[in-house]
Amino acid sequence: MSPDVNPAAFDGRLYGGGTIYAQLSTVDSAVYPRRGIGVEATATVRSDITPGRDDRIGNSGFFTGAFVTHIPFDRDQRCILSTRARIQGIVGDYPFYFAPTGGAGDLRAY
């Protein structure tokens, strides 16, 4: 390990916080949606509450918004266009592993 790295940086941390979630939806079926729109919003706040550490990371807020739509192409509603758009953001001091992801849960941009 490099002499510039403090070994305590790899110790475990303890975080506390909470999440608020809201959803509005006009989708006709949760299992097989054929028509409708939906809006989702999530806000999460967290803080490093690790006892006995001088290098606490601090507070951060994570925000997510999503829009969902299902539009039928034919009268019998056999062919449906379903879309979902999502945006994520974070504010405050946070470690890299809390950064928003792009695409899948294991893709990150720095």
C-alpha positions in Angstrom: 0.0 0.0 0.0 1.2 3.5 -0.8 2.5 5.5 2.2 0.1 8.3 1.2 -2.9 6.1 2.0 -4.2 6.0 5.6 -5.1 2.3 6.4 -8.1 3.6 8.4 -9.7 4.7 5.1 -10.6 1.1 4.5 -12.4 0.6 7.8 -16.2 0.2 7.8 -18.4 3.3 8.1 -21.9 3.7 9.5 -24.5 5.8 7.7 -27.9 7.0 8.9 -30.7 8.7 7.0 -34.1 8.3 5.4 -36.0 8.1 2.1 -39.2 9.6 0.9 -41.0 8.1 -2.1 -44.0 9.4 -4.1 -45.8 7.9 -7.1 -48.7 9.0 -9.2 -50.0 6.5 -11.8 -52.9 6.1 -14.2 -51.6 2.7 -15.6 -54.5 0.3 -16.1 -52.6 -2.9 -14.9 -49.4 -3.3 -12.9 -48.7 -6.8 -14.4 -49.6 -6.1 -18.1 -50.0 -2.4 -18.6 -51.7 -1.3 -21.9 -52.5 2.3 -21.3 -51.5 5.1 -18.9 -48.8 7.3 -17.5 -46.9 7.5 -14.2 -44.6 9.9 -12.4 -42.2 8.8 -9.5 -40.0 10.9 -7.2 -37.6 9.8 -4.5 -35.5 11.8 -2.1 -32.8 10.2 0.2 -30.7 12.0 2.8 -27.8 10.3 4.6 -25.0 11.2 7.0 -21.8 9.5 8.1 -22.4 8.7 11.8 -19.4 6.5 12.3 -18.3 7.0 16.0 -14.7 8.0 16.7 -13.7 9.1 13.2 -12.2 12.5 12.4 -12.6 12.0 8.7 -16.4 11.8 8.5 -17.7 12.3 5.0 -20.7 14.5 5.9 -24.2 14.8 4.6 -25.5 14.1 1.1 -28.9 14.1 -0.7 -29.8 11.8 -3.5 -32.8 12.7 -5.8 -34.5 10.6 -8.5 -37.3 11.4 -10.8 -39.0 9.2 -13.4 -41.7 9.3 -16.0 -43.4 6.2 -17.4 -45.9 6.0 -20.3 -47.8 3.1 -22.1 -49.4 4.0 -25.4 -51.4 1.4 -27.4 -50.9 1.4 -31.2 -53.9 -0.6 -32.2 -57.6 -0.7 -31.1 -57.3 -4.2 -29.5 -54.2 -3.0 -27.5 -52.0 -5.8 -28.6 -49.1 -3.6 -29.6 -48.0 -1.2 -26.9 -45.2 1.4 -26.8 -43.8 1.5 -23.2 -41.2 4.0 -22.2 -39.4 5.1 -19.0 -37.2 8.1 -18.5 -35.2 8.6 -15.3 -32.9 11.2 -13.9 -30.7 11.0 -10.8 -28.7 13.6 -8.9 -26.7 13.9 -5.7 -25.6 16.9 -3.7 -23.3 17.3 -0.7 -20.2 15.3 0.3 -20.4 11.6 -0.6 -18.1 8.7 -1.3 -17.8 7.5 -4.9 -20.0 4.4 -4.2 -23.0 6.6 -3.6 -22.6 8.4 -7.0 -25.6 8.0 -9.4 -25.3 5.2 -11.9 -25.8 5.4 -15.7 -27.9 2.6 -17.2 -27.4 -0.4 -15.0 -26.6 -0.5 -11.3 -22.9 -1.3 -12.0 -22.2 1.5 -14.5 -20.9 4.8 -13.0 -19.5 8.0 -14.5 -16.9 10.0 -12.7 
